[in-house]
């Protein structure tokens, strides 16, 4: 190359694209699926999912080509978000009991009668998965005979109890309680089930809605109630009376 010749043009840069990451089609929720919903074909779809993000339990089209069709008719045991992979552990088959499936191990589902006007269920604002205290109200026969008046007593017999269902409602719909139920189904230990069954025979039961901040506390542990108390109603006037 002579001194007057221009330098040769630079060699073109060849950009090498990395190979696409391998993906697999996974069955996911096509919409938000609340607990208790019966799956329809439109509720599910196949979606490409990176192979390195696959988790055991996902339903893939390669291994389960008929998974979408087979999931139709199942009941949602726990809510799904849009695009969340479907897992069989969160579904209940049509031939299985839904209530038994959502009940924690060792617990019993017990239904109690409530007032459809809402007078003993926080005005109808108690929803599935809320926590409540159960209050028993009954007539004090001994004091009623002694005083010649109708003396009523009320007492919290169970605290921090999970509500499984209200009537036939097992999940609120769009933030609204769309069903007014005559019963509330509670998740109880066997001993609590015995207590509440007896209490229904000798009095009426009411539910008091608990704050989310109080979850896990018992009535005895709350700041303004060191011991369980009775509410005594005499001559139409209510007063608190400790049980010991």
CORGIDA-V630976 format. One line per field, one symbol per residue. ss: DSSP state (A for helix, B for strand, O for the rest). A space follows every 50 residues. Layout:
ss: ???
This chain:
ss: OOOOOOOOOOOOOOOOOOOOOOBBBBBBBOOOBOOOOBOOAAABBBBBBB AAAOOOOOOBOOOOOOAAAAAOOOBBOOOBOOOOBOOAAABBOOOOOAAA AAOOOOOBBBBBBOOOOOOOBAAAOOOOOOBBBBBBBBBOAAAAAAAOOO OBBBBBBBBBBBBBBBOOBOOOBOOBOOOOOOBBBBBBOAAAAAAAAAAA AOOBBBBBBOOAAAOOOOAAAOOOOOOOBBBBBBOOBBBBBBOO
